[in-house]
């Protein structure tokens, strides 16, 4: 089994405060992707609050104590976000002493002071520049910190309809993030609000070793499966395995080896394998083993049987076992590789470089693997180089480039997709990334950077390759799909002719992205919202409603997007949109054809939607009767 990462976002994502924030800047307006900061003006009274040793002394005496070395010493004992949000904003001296990126960025996966968090994310329109995935990411990161107070602010302002069937399945990631961090109180808070816990939450808790969370999830929410066992194996969580062992779960040898190869040292792994997969009848602690059916087939030829592999692994299984062995954090990773080749008879493969590329000592591992004769290439590119570049591991990438190896098309594309600018700059400096706009690799890199919404990467690509890289025919639509108004503006201004045209497809992509700012930008420029003959399921309100995106629905009303007739509500009801959305649409004036809407409850609505619609229809009929109106077509 390939090792699974339950971290829901790349931890390199940092929504940073401006390094130029100054205590005297009373009108500082952070950019849309920056957490807000409380700007504290510098004065003698506040010096007295901070400098307990000399705050009641004269200003001159205080200045002799409040020096950079002292400030930096204090910073080392404070949580990182306390430094960036509070300490460095005390006065000019503190701001000057704490200039490094570690002091000027707010890390959302770490606790943020509640007043700072509420100021940034609780203000009206605070999330209008974020797309739907980024808003979900904000919830996950906040849940991971364990701050229920901050999570309340985020949930209240994120603009999600948490009762939406489609969105609720995606919101399981929030519970998973809390479970992975071991925050049972956050899981309970979410559960009280009917946020679901998927099986991935149990896997995350098992992998992280949080037994108390595992027990809570297993009791009422999640089903234990073999993937739960593999998650615990992948990090060597013996306590979790002992708890899981009281039940019976089918395991297969390939899945066991792929997971345990990462988390256990070789001797423990072999001991577990002997206990769990021995042919001898013995107590296996409640586990049931599943073997490949071909193992039980009798060949009748002893010589041929001896020549057969130890186990009939498929390619994916061999990939997971090899890469996890090479990337294992245990000290005996080399012995593991030797064992799987000698005992399991898995051939040497370039997959080992892929696993090694994620380790801090990747260069040392690359050196050893190369000395042992592991193949370098996988799918016509240097496996180790491609993986190092895609992970942004500069030292590991340089190891291969220093040898003159440059085949790295997939790695460059993945680096752009993840926003690893420094890795792309390295490839360019070494001649591995062309600057000709007609080059296929460069075009793929540009598309990936735009799809990922990485403005800095796109700006750099324009610098080295010119504006032609922004004139690819499908680039504007990709920028809209990324929900980046900045990139849409860049591509539109650089485009020519048809490539710069604003179409209904662009509007559809922007609505689907969930970024209000992108939709507003298109609306301001008169972009068509619906193409002639466009299917109802692709119209703006239907797209937003099916995603449970209340913030986008409100945005569409603000920009004057038309309803597209009564068919909009009818389709939303048939697609099981939740009651809050159906109610909002009617209250906002969406046309309704009762003759079309009411029969659709046979499609299996939630009961509350059916009940509410019938009640609303009776109210409409009563008002019509009292007003002496004669009902016509039912609209």
C-alpha positions as CSV (number, residue, x, y, z in Angstrom):
1,X,0.0,0.0,0.0
2,X,1.3,3.4,-0.9
3,X,1.7,5.5,2.2
4,X,-1.2,7.9,2.5
5,X,-0.8,11.5,3.7
6,X,-3.8,12.8,5.7
7,X,-2.5,16.3,5.8
8,X,-5.2,18.1,3.8
9,X,-3.1,20.9,2.6
10,X,0.5,21.5,1.7
11,X,2.1,22.9,4.8
12,X,4.1,25.3,2.8
13,X,0.9,27.3,2.1
14,X,1.3,30.4,4.2
15,X,-1.1,33.3,4.2
16,X,1.4,36.0,5.1
17,X,1.2,39.4,6.6
18,X,3.1,42.1,4.9
19,X,6.7,42.4,6.0
20,X,6.3,46.1,5.7
21,X,3.6,46.3,8.4
22,X,4.6,49.3,10.6
23,X,3.1,50.2,14.0
24,X,2.5,53.7,12.8
25,X,0.5,52.5,9.8
26,X,-3.0,53.1,10.9
27,X,-4.6,52.6,7.5
28,X,-2.9,49.3,6.7
29,X,-5.2,47.2,4.5
30,X,-4.0,43.6,4.2
31,X,-4.3,41.9,0.8
32,X,-7.2,39.5,0.4
33,X,-5.0,36.5,1.1
34,X,-3.4,37.9,4.2
35,X,-4.6,37.3,7.7
36,X,-5.3,40.6,9.4
37,X,-3.0,42.0,12.0
38,X,-3.8,44.3,14.8
39,X,-1.7,47.4,14.3
40,X,-0.7,48.8,17.7
41,X,0.6,52.4,17.7
42,X,3.8,52.9,19.5
43,X,3.6,55.1,22.7
44,X,5.1,55.3,26.1
45,X,2.1,53.6,27.8
46,X,2.4,50.5,25.6
47,X,6.2,50.4,26.2
48,X,5.3,50.2,29.9
49,X,3.0,47.2,29.3
50,X,5.6,45.2,27.3
51,X,8.8,46.2,29.2
52,X,8.0,45.0,32.6
53,X,11.6,45.5,33.7
54,X,11.8,49.1,32.7
55,X,8.4,50.2,31.6
56,X,8.0,52.5,34.6
57,X,11.4,54.1,33.9
58,X,12.3,56.9,31.6
59,X,12.1,56.2,27.9
60,X,15.9,56.4,27.7
61,X,16.4,53.6,30.3
62,X,13.8,51.4,28.5
63,X,15.5,51.7,25.2
64,X,18.7,50.3,26.7
65,X,16.8,47.1,27.6
66,X,14.5,46.8,24.6
67,X,17.2,45.8,22.2
68,X,17.1,43.3,19.3
69,X,18.8,40.5,21.1
70,X,16.3,40.7,24.0
71,X,13.4,40.9,21.5
72,X,14.6,37.8,19.6
73,X,15.1,35.9,22.8
74,X,11.6,36.6,23.8
75,X,10.4,35.5,20.4
76,X,12.0,32.1,20.8
77,X,9.7,31.4,23.8
78,X,6.5,32.5,22.1
79,X,4.3,30.6,19.6
80,X,5.1,31.7,16.1
81,X,1.8,33.4,15.5
82,X,2.1,35.4,18.7
83,X,5.3,36.8,17.4
84,X,3.9,37.7,14.0
85,X,0.6,39.0,15.2
86,X,1.6,40.7,18.5
87,X,5.2,41.0,19.4
88,X,6.6,42.4,16.2
89,X,3.8,45.0,16.2
90,X,4.7,46.6,19.5
91,X,7.0,49.3,18.1
92,X,9.5,50.0,15.4
93,X,12.3,48.4,17.3
94,X,10.4,45.1,17.5
95,X,9.4,45.3,13.9
96,X,13.0,45.9,12.9
97,X,14.3,43.0,15.0
98,X,11.8,40.5,13.7
99,X,12.0,40.9,9.9
100,X,12.5,37.3,8.9
101,X,9.8,35.3,7.1
102,X,9.4,33.2,10.2
103,X,8.2,36.3,12.0
104,X,6.2,38.0,9.3
105,X,3.9,35.2,8.3
106,X,0.8,33.9,10.0
107,X,0.7,30.1,9.8
108,X,-2.9,29.0,9.8
109,X,-2.2,25.5,10.8
110,X,-0.9,26.8,14.1
111,X,-2.9,28.6,16.8
112,X,-3.8,32.2,15.9
113,X,-4.8,34.7,18.6
114,X,-8.6,34.8,18.5
115,X,-8.9,38.6,18.2
116,X,-6.5,38.6,15.2
117,X,-8.3,35.7,13.6
118,X,-11.7,37.3,14.1
119,X,-10.6,40.6,12.7
120,X,-9.2,39.0,9.5
121,X,-11.8,36.4,8.8
122,X,-14.9,37.7,10.5
123,X,-15.2,41.0,8.6
124,X,-17.7,41.3,5.8
125,X,-16.2,40.2,2.5
126,X,-13.2,38.8,4.1
127,X,-13.3,35.6,2.0
128,X,-14.5,37.0,-1.3
129,X,-11.1,36.5,-2.9
130,X,-10.9,32.8,-1.8
131,X,-12.3,30.1,-4.0
132,X,-14.4,27.2,-2.6
133,X,-11.4,24.9,-2.1
134,X,-9.5,27.6,-0.2
135,X,-12.4,28.3,2.1
136,X,-12.6,24.6,2.8
137,X,-8.9,24.6,3.4
138,X,-9.3,27.4,5.9
139,X,-11.8,25.4,7.9
140,X,-9.5,22.4,7.9
141,X,-6.5,24.4,9.0
142,X,-8.5,26.0,11.8
143,X,-9.8,22.7,13.0
144,X,-6.3,21.4,13.1
145,X,-5.2,24.1,15.5
146,X,-7.8,23.0,18.1
147,X,-9.4,26.4,18.5
148,X,-13.2,26.1,18.6
149,X,-13.5,29.9,19.0
150,X,-11.7,30.5,15.7
151,X,-13.5,27.6,14.0
152,X,-16.8,29.2,15.0
153,X,-15.7,32.4,13.3
154,X,-14.6,30.6,10.2
155,X,-17.8,28.5,9.9
156,X,-20.0,31.5,10.4
157,X,-18.3,33.5,7.6
158,X,-17.2,30.8,5.1
159,X,-20.5,31.0,3.2
160,X,-21.2,27.2,3.1
161,X,-24.6,25.6,3.4
162,X,-23.5,22.7,5.7
163,X,-26.7,20.8,5.0
164,X,-26.0,20.5,1.3
165,X,-25.6,16.8,0.4
166,X,-22.8,17.4,-2.1
167,X,-20.9,19.8,0.2
168,X,-21.3,17.7,3.3
169,X,-19.2,14.9,1.9
170,X,-16.4,17.4,1.2
171,X,-16.8,18.9,4.7
172,X,-15.8,15.5,6.1
173,X,-12.2,16.8,5.6
174,X,-12.7,19.2,8.4
175,X,-13.4,16.4,10.9
176,X,-10.5,14.4,9.4
177,X,-8.2,17.4,10.0
178,X,-9.3,17.7,13.6
179,X,-8.9,13.9,14.1
180,X,-5.4,13.9,12.7
181,X,-4.4,16.5,15.2
182,X,-6.0,14.6,18.1
183,X,-8.5,17.4,18.9
184,X,-11.4,15.3,20.2
185,X,-13.2,18.4,21.5
186,X,-13.2,19.9,18.0
187,X,-14.6,16.6,16.6
188,X,-17.4,16.7,19.3
189,X,-18.2,20.3,18.4
190,X,-18.5,19.4,14.8
191,X,-20.6,16.4,15.5
192,X,-23.0,18.5,17.6
193,X,-23.6,20.5,14.4
194,X,-24.2,17.4,12.3
195,X,-20.9,17.5,10.5
196,X,-20.1,14.0,9.3
197,X,-17.0,12.0,10.0
198,X,-15.9,9.8,7.1
199,X,-13.7,6.7,7.4
200,X,-10.8,8.9,6.5
201,X,-11.1,10.6,9.9
202,X,-10.5,7.2,11.6
203,X,-7.6,6.5,9.3
204,X,-6.0,9.9,10.1
205,X,-6.4,9.4,13.9
206,X,-5.0,5.9,13.6
207,X,-2.0,7.1,11.6
208,X,-1.3,9.9,14.1
209,X,-1.7,7.5,17.1
210,X,-4.6,9.3,18.8
211,X,-6.3,6.3,20.4
212,X,-8.9,8.4,22.3
213,X,-10.1,9.9,19.0
214,X,-10.1,6.4,17.3
215,X,-12.4,5.0,20.1
216,X,-14.8,7.9,19.8
217,X,-15.0,7.7,16.0
218,X,-15.4,3.9,16.0
219,X,-18.1,4.0,18.6
220,X,-20.7,5.9,16.6
221,X,-19.3,7.3,13.4
222,X,-16.9,5.2,11.4
223,X,-16.3,1.7,10.2
224,X,-12.9,0.1,10.9
225,X,-11.5,-1.5,7.8
226,X,-8.2,-2.8,6.5
227,X,-7.2,0.8,5.5
228,X,-7.5,1.8,9.1
229,X,-5.0,-1.0,10.0
230,X,-2.6,0.0,7.2
231,X,-2.8,3.6,8.4
232,X,-1.7,2.6,11.9
233,X,1.0,0.3,10.4
234,X,2.4,3.1,8.3
235,X,3.5,5.0,11.4
236,X,4.3,2.1,13.6
237,X,1.4,2.7,15.9
238,X,1.5,-0.4,18.0
239,X,-1.0,0.8,20.6
240,X,-3.6,1.4,17.9
241,X,-2.9,-2.0,16.3
242,X,-3.4,-3.7,19.7
243,X,-6.7,-1.9,20.0
244,X,-7.7,-2.8,16.4
245,X,-6.7,-6.5,17.0
246,X,-9.7,-7.2,19.1
247,X,-11.8,-7.4,15.9
248,X,-11.3,-9.3,12.7
249,X,-10.1,-7.5,9.6
250,X,-8.9,-9.2,6.4
251,X,-5.3,-8.2,5.5
252,X,-3.2,-9.1,2.5
253,X,0.5,-9.4,2.5
254,X,1.1,-6.7,-0.1
255,X,-0.9,-4.1,1.8
256,X,0.8,-5.0,5.1
257,X,4.3,-4.7,3.6
258,X,3.5,-1.5,1.8
259,X,2.3,0.1,5.0
260,X,4.7,-1.4,7.6
261,X,7.7,-0.9,5.4
262,X,7.5,2.8,6.2
263,X,6.7,2.8,9.9
264,X,8.6,-0.2,11.4
265,X,12.2,-1.2,11.5
266,X,13.0,-4.4,9.6
267,X,13.3,-6.7,12.6
268,X,9.9,-5.7,14.0
269,X,8.4,-5.8,10.5
270,X,9.6,-9.4,10.0
271,X,8.3,-10.4,13.4
272,X,4.9,-8.9,12.7
273,X,4.9,-10.7,9.3
274,X,5.7,-14.0,11.0
275,X,3.0,-13.6,13.5
276,X,0.3,-12.5,11.1
277,X,1.1,-14.5,8.0
278,X,2.6,-17.7,9.2
279,X,1.2,-20.9,7.7
280,X,1.2,-22.4,11.2
281,X,-2.2,-22.4,13.0
282,X,-1.8,-20.0,15.8
283,X,-3.6,-17.2,17.6
284,X,-3.2,-14.0,15.5
285,X,-4.8,-11.7,18.0
286,X,-8.1,-11.5,16.1
287,X,-6.6,-10.8,12.7
288,X,-7.6,-12.6,9.6
289,X,-5.0,-12.9,6.8
290,X,-5.8,-12.8,3.2
291,X,-3.3,-14.3,0.8
292,X,-3.1,-14.2,-3.0
293,X,-5.2,-17.1,-4.3
294,X,-2.3,-18.3,-6.5
295,X,-0.3,-19.2,-3.4
296,X,-2.6,-22.1,-2.7
297,X,-2.5,-23.5,-6.2
298,X,-0.4,-26.7,-6.4
299,X,2.0,-26.8,-9.3
300,X,3.3,-30.3,-8.8
301,X,6.8,-29.2,-10.0
302,X,9.1,-28.5,-7.1
303,X,11.8,-26.9,-9.2
304,X,9.4,-24.5,-10.8
305,X,7.9,-23.7,-7.4
306,X,11.3,-22.8,-6.1
307,X,11.8,-20.4,-8.9
308,X,8.5,-18.6,-8.3
309,X,8.6,-15.2,-6.6
310,X,7.9,-15.2,-2.9
311,X,4.6,-13.4,-3.6
312,X,2.9,-12.5,-6.8
313,X,3.0,-8.7,-6.4
314,X,1.5,-6.5,-9.1
315,X,3.3,-3.3,-10.2
316,X,1.4,-1.0,-7.9
317,X,2.2,-3.2,-4.9
318,X,5.9,-3.3,-5.8
319,X,6.0,0.5,-6.2
320,X,4.5,1.0,-2.8
321,X,6.8,-1.4,-1.1
322,X,10.0,-0.1,-2.8
323,X,9.2,3.6,-2.5
324,X,8.1,3.3,1.2
325,X,11.3,1.3,2.1
326,X,13.5,3.9,0.4
327,X,11.7,6.8,2.1
328,X,11.3,5.2,5.5
329,X,12.3,7.4,8.4
330,X,13.9,4.4,10.2
331,X,17.7,4.1,10.3
332,X,17.7,0.7,8.6
333,X,16.1,1.8,5.3
334,X,19.0,0.3,3.3
335,X,18.6,-3.1,5.0
336,X,14.9,-3.0,4.1
337,X,15.6,-2.5,0.4
338,X,18.2,-5.3,0.5
339,X,15.6,-7.6,2.2
340,X,12.8,-6.9,-0.3
341,X,15.1,-7.6,-3.2
342,X,16.6,-10.7,-1.7
343,X,13.7,-12.3,0.1
344,X,10.6,-10.9,-1.7
345,X,12.5,-10.9,-5.0
346,X,11.2,-7.5,-6.0
347,X,13.5,-6.1,-8.7
348,X,15.3,-2.9,-8.3
349,X,13.4,0.0,-9.8
350,X,13.5,3.8,-10.1
351,X,10.6,3.9,-7.7
352,X,13.2,3.9,-4.9
353,X,14.3,7.4,-5.9
354,X,10.7,8.6,-5.6
355,X,10.5,7.5,-2.0
356,X,13.9,8.9,-1.1
357,X,13.2,12.3,-2.6
358,X,11.0,13.3,0.3
359,X,13.6,12.7,3.0
360,X,15.8,15.4,4.5
361,X,18.8,13.3,3.6
362,X,17.6,12.7,0.1
363,X,21.0,13.4,-1.5
364,X,22.7,10.7,0.7
365,X,20.0,8.2,-0.2
366,X,20.2,9.0,-3.9
367,X,24.0,8.4,-3.7
368,X,23.6,5.0,-2.2
369,X,20.8,4.0,-4.5
370,X,22.8,5.0,-7.5
371,X,25.8,3.1,-6.2
372,X,23.6,0.0,-5.8
373,X,22.6,0.1,-9.5
374,X,19.0,1.3,-9.2
375,X,17.7,2.3,-12.6
376,X,17.5,6.1,-13.0
377,X,14.6,6.5,-15.5
378,X,10.9,6.1,-15.2
379,X,8.6,7.1,-18.0
380,X,11.5,8.8,-20.0
381,X,12.5,11.1,-17.2
382,X,14.9,10.9,-14.3
383,X,12.7,9.6,-11.5
384,X,14.7,11.2,-8.6
385,X,15.0,14.6,-10.3
386,X,11.3,14.7,-11.2
387,X,10.2,13.8,-7.7
388,X,12.7,16.3,-6.1
389,X,11.5,19.1,-8.3
390,X,7.8,18.3,-7.7
391,X,8.4,18.4,-4.0
392,X,10.5,21.6,-4.1
393,X,13.6,19.8,-2.7
394,X,16.3,22.0,-4.2
395,X,19.3,20.2,-2.8
396,X,18.0,16.9,-4.1
397,X,17.3,18.4,-7.6
398,X,20.8,19.8,-7.8
399,X,22.2,16.4,-7.1
400,X,20.9,15.2,-10.5
401,X,21.4,18.4,-12.4
402,X,25.1,18.4,-11.4
403,X,25.4,15.1,-13.2
404,X,24.0,16.6,-16.4
405,X,20.6,14.8,-16.1
406,X,17.8,17.1,-17.2
407,X,14.8,14.9,-18.3
408,X,12.1,16.3,-16.0
409,X,9.0,17.3,-17.9
410,X,6.5,15.8,-15.4
411,X,8.4,17.1,-12.4
412,X,8.4,20.7,-13.9
413,X,4.6,20.5,-14.4
414,X,4.0,19.3,-10.9
415,X,6.3,21.9,-9.4
416,X,4.3,24.6,-11.2
417,X,1.0,23.0,-10.1
418,X,2.2,23.1,-6.4
419,X,3.8,26.6,-6.7
420,X,7.4,25.6,-6.2
421,X,8.9,28.7,-7.8
422,X,12.5,28.1,-6.6
423,X,12.5,24.7,-8.2
424,X,11.4,26.1,-11.5
425,X,14.0,28.8,-11.3
426,X,16.7,26.2,-10.7
427,X,15.6,24.2,-13.8
428,X,15.6,27.4,-15.9
429,X,19.1,28.3,-14.6
430,X,20.4,24.9,-15.5
431,X,18.8,24.9,-19.0
432,X,16.2,22.2,-18.2
433,X,13.3,24.6,-18.7
434,X,12.9,26.2,-22.1
435,X,11.7,29.8,-22.5
436,X,10.2,29.4,-26.0
437,X,6.5,29.8,-25.7
438,X,6.0,27.1,-28.4
439,X,7.8,24.5,-26.2
440,X,5.3,21.9,-25.0
441,X,6.9,21.5,-21.6
442,X,6.8,25.2,-21.0
443,X,3.2,25.5,-22.1
444,X,2.3,22.6,-19.7
445,X,4.1,24.4,-16.9
446,X,2.2,27.6,-17.6
447,X,-1.1,25.9,-17.7
448,X,-0.4,24.1,-14.4
449,X,0.7,27.3,-12.7
450,X,-2.5,29.0,-13.8
451,X,-4.7,26.1,-12.8
452,X,-3.0,26.2,-9.4
453,X,-3.6,29.9,-9.0
454,X,0.1,30.6,-8.4
455,X,0.4,34.3,-9.3
456,X,4.1,34.5,-8.4
457,X,5.0,31.6,-10.6
458,X,3.1,33.0,-13.6
459,X,4.7,36.4,-13.1
460,X,8.1,34.8,-13.2
461,X,7.3,32.8,-16.3
462,X,6.3,36.0,-18.0
463,X,9.6,37.6,-17.1
464,X,11.7,34.8,-18.5
465,X,9.5,33.8,-21.5
466,X,7.5,36.9,-22.4
467,X,3.8,37.7,-22.7
468,X,3.3,35.0,-25.3
469,X,3.1,32.4,-22.6
470,X,-0.2,34.1,-21.5
471,X,-1.7,33.8,-25.0
472,X,-2.5,30.1,-25.0
473,X,-6.1,29.7,-26.2
474,X,-7.4,27.9,-23.0
475,X,-5.5,29.9,-20.4
476,X,-8.2,32.4,-19.5
477,X,-10.7,29.6,-18.8
478,X,-8.1,27.9,-16.6
479,X,-7.6,31.1,-14.7
480,X,-11.3,31.4,-14.2
481,X,-11.5,27.8,-13.0
482,X,-8.7,28.6,-10.5
483,X,-10.8,31.4,-9.1
484,X,-8.1,34.0,-9.5
485,X,-9.1,37.4,-10.5
486,X,-5.5,38.5,-10.6
487,X,-4.6,35.8,-13.2
488,X,-7.7,36.4,-15.2
489,X,-6.7,40.1,-15.4
490,X,-3.2,39.2,-16.5
491,X,-4.3,36.7,-19.1
492,X,-7.0,38.9,-20.5
493,X,-4.8,42.0,-20.8
494,X,-2.1,39.9,-22.6
495,X,-4.5,38.1,-24.8
496,X,-5.4,38.7,-28.4
497,X,-8.6,38.2,-30.3
498,X,-10.5,35.1,-29.4
499,X,-8.1,34.2,-26.6
500,X,-9.2,37.2,-24.6
501,X,-12.9,37.0,-25.3
502,X,-15.2,36.9,-22.2
503,X,-17.7,34.0,-22.7
504,X,-20.4,32.2,-20.7
505,X,-18.0,29.3,-20.3
506,X,-15.7,31.7,-18.3
507,X,-18.5,32.8,-16.1
508,X,-19.5,29.1,-15.5
509,X,-15.9,28.3,-14.5
510,X,-15.6,31.2,-12.2
511,X,-18.9,30.4,-10.5
512,X,-17.8,26.8,-10.1
513,X,-14.5,27.9,-8.5
514,X,-16.4,29.6,-5.8
515,X,-14.4,32.9,-6.0
516,X,-16.7,35.9,-5.6
517,X,-14.0,38.3,-6.7
518,X,-13.6,36.4,-10.0
519,X,-17.3,36.5,-10.7
520,X,-17.5,40.2,-9.9
521,X,-14.6,40.9,-12.2
522,X,-16.3,39.2,-15.1
523,X,-19.7,40.8,-14.4
524,X,-18.1,44.3,-14.3
525,X,-16.8,43.7,-17.8
526,X,-20.2,42.5,-19.2
527,X,-19.3,38.9,-19.5
528,X,-22.3,36.8,-20.7
529,X,-23.6,34.6,-17.8
530,X,-25.4,32.0,-20.0
531,X,-24.8,30.9,-23.5
532,X,-27.8,30.4,-25.9
533,X,-29.2,26.9,-25.4
534,X,-27.0,26.2,-22.4
535,X,-28.1,23.2,-20.3
536,X,-29.9,24.2,-17.1
537,X,-27.4,22.3,-15.0
538,X,-24.6,24.6,-16.2
539,X,-26.4,27.8,-15.3
540,X,-24.9,29.9,-12.5
541,X,-27.5,29.5,-9.8
542,X,-27.8,25.8,-10.3
543,X,-24.0,25.3,-10.2
544,X,-23.7,27.3,-7.0
545,X,-26.7,25.7,-5.4
546,X,-25.6,22.2,-6.1
547,X,-22.2,23.0,-4.5
548,X,-23.9,24.3,-1.4
549,X,-22.2,27.7,-1.9
550,X,-24.4,30.3,-0.3
551,X,-21.7,32.9,-0.6
552,X,-21.7,32.5,-4.4
553,X,-25.5,32.5,-4.6
554,X,-25.6,35.9,-2.8
555,X,-22.8,37.1,-5.0
556,X,-24.8,36.2,-8.1
557,X,-27.7,38.3,-6.8
558,X,-25.4,41.3,-6.1
559,X,-24.0,41.3,-9.7
560,X,-27.6,41.0,-11.2
561,X,-27.4,37.5,-12.6
562,X,-30.8,36.6,-14.0
563,X,-32.6,33.5,-12.6
564,X,-33.2,31.8,-16.0
565,X,-36.8,31.2,-15.3
566,X,-38.7,28.8,-13.1
567,X,-36.6,25.9,-14.4
568,X,-33.8,26.9,-12.1
569,X,-35.7,26.2,-8.9
570,X,-37.2,23.1,-10.3
571,X,-33.8,21.6,-11.2
572,X,-32.3,22.6,-7.9
573,X,-35.1,20.8,-6.1
574,X,-34.7,17.7,-8.2
575,X,-31.0,17.6,-7.4
576,X,-31.7,17.4,-3.7
577,X,-30.6,20.9,-2.8
578,X,-31.1,21.6,0.9
579,X,-33.9,23.5,2.5
580,X,-31.9,26.6,3.3
581,X,-31.0,27.0,-0.3
582,X,-34.5,26.3,-1.6
583,X,-35.9,28.8,0.9
584,X,-33.3,31.4,0.1
585,X,-34.1,31.2,-3.7
586,X,-37.8,31.7,-3.2
587,X,-37.3,34.5,-0.7
588,X,-35.0,36.2,-3.2
589,X,-37.6,36.1,-5.9
590,X,-36.7,33.0,-8.0
591,X,-39.6,32.2,-10.3
592,X,-41.5,29.0,-9.3
593,X,-43.7,26.7,-11.4
594,X,-45.6,24.8,-8.7
595,X,-47.0,22.4,-11.2
596,X,-43.4,21.4,-12.1
597,X,-41.9,21.6,-8.6
598,X,-44.3,19.7,-6.4
599,X,-44.4,16.4,-8.3
600,X,-40.6,16.1,-8.0
601,X,-40.7,15.0,-4.4
602,X,-41.0,11.5,-5.8
603,X,-37.3,11.8,-6.6
604,X,-36.5,11.3,-2.9
605,X,-36.2,14.7,-1.5
606,X,-35.3,15.2,2.1
607,X,-38.6,15.1,3.9
608,X,-38.2,18.6,5.3
609,X,-37.9,20.1,1.8
610,X,-41.1,18.4,0.7
611,X,-43.0,19.5,3.9
612,X,-41.8,23.1,3.5
613,X,-42.7,23.4,-0.2
614,X,-46.2,22.0,0.4
615,X,-46.7,24.5,3.3
616,X,-45.3,27.3,1.1
617,X,-47.7,26.4,-1.7
618,X,-50.7,26.4,0.7
619,X,-49.7,29.9,1.8
620,X,-49.4,31.1,-1.8
621,X,-52.9,29.7,-2.6
622,X,-54.4,31.3,0.6
623,X,-52.9,34.7,-0.3
624,X,-54.2,34.4,-3.8
625,X,-57.7,33.5,-2.6
626,X,-57.8,36.4,-0.1
627,X,-56.6,38.8,-2.7
628,X,-59.3,37.7,-5.2
629,X,-56.6,36.5,-7.6
630,X,-57.4,33.9,-10.2
631,X,-54.6,31.3,-10.5
632,X,-53.3,30.9,-14.0
633,X,-50.4,28.8,-15.0
634,X,-49.3,28.2,-11.4
635,X,-46.2,30.4,-11.5
